[in-house]
Amino acid sequence: MSERADDPERGGGSESWKERGVALRVFVYVFATHLFAGFIWILFYVGEHAKK
């Protein structure tokens, strides 16, 4: 039982590991938000140019 959850070699206690996780999450959220906004923009564009 010598293994600890905050062992630096396993990444459990290192702050840089947590910072990388947060940075990745922020990147994914920003990318997904822009993708969704682009999809909405395309819907408005197609709807505006639809033959009525």
Backbone torsions as a table, in degrees:
resi	resn	phi	psi	omega
1	MET	NA	33.8	-179.5
2	SER	-84.4	-10.8	179.1
3	GLU	-74.8	133.7	179.0
4	ARG	-114.8	150.5	-179.4
5	ALA	-69.1	-23.5	-177.9
6	ASP	-104.1	32.0	177.8
7	ASP	-68.4	122.3	-177.1
8	PRO	-62.0	-29.6	-179.6
9	GLU	-70.9	-25.3	179.9
10	ARG	-91.7	-5.5	178.4
11	GLY	84.0	3.1	-176.9
12	GLY	-71.3	-33.0	-174.7
13	GLY	-111.8	-2.5	-175.8
14	SER	-79.9	133.8	179.9
15	GLU	-70.2	-32.7	-178.8
16	SER	-64.9	-33.0	177.9
17	TRP	-65.9	-41.6	178.9
18	LYS	-68.7	-38.6	178.3
19	GLU	-63.6	-39.0	177.5
20	ARG	-64.3	-39.8	178.3
21	GLY	-63.8	-41.7	178.8
22	VAL	-66.7	-42.9	179.9
23	ALA	-62.7	-41.4	178.5
24	LEU	-64.6	-42.4	179.5
25	ARG	-62.9	-42.9	178.3
26	VAL	-62.9	-43.0	178.6
27	PHE	-60.3	-44.8	-179.5
28	VAL	-64.0	-43.4	-179.9
29	TYR	-63.7	-43.5	179.9
30	VAL	-64.7	-44.0	179.2
31	PHE	-62.2	-45.8	-179.0
32	ALA	-65.3	-37.9	179.1
33	THR	-65.2	-43.0	178.9
34	HIS	-67.9	-36.1	177.1
35	LEU	-63.6	-44.5	178.5
36	PHE	-64.5	-42.6	178.7
37	ALA	-63.3	-39.6	177.2
38	GLY	-63.7	-39.3	177.7
39	PHE	-63.8	-43.0	177.6
40	ILE	-63.1	-42.1	178.7
41	TRP	-60.6	-41.6	178.5
42	ILE	-64.0	-39.5	178.4
43	LEU	-61.7	-43.7	177.7
44	PHE	-64.8	-40.2	-179.6
45	TYR	-63.9	-46.4	-179.9
46	VAL	-65.7	-41.3	179.2
47	GLY	-65.1	-34.3	179.3
48	GLU	-71.9	-31.1	-177.5
49	HIS	-101.0	12.0	179.3
50	ALA	-75.2	144.2	176.5
51	LYS	-75.0	124.1	-177.5
52	LYS	-107.5	NA	NA
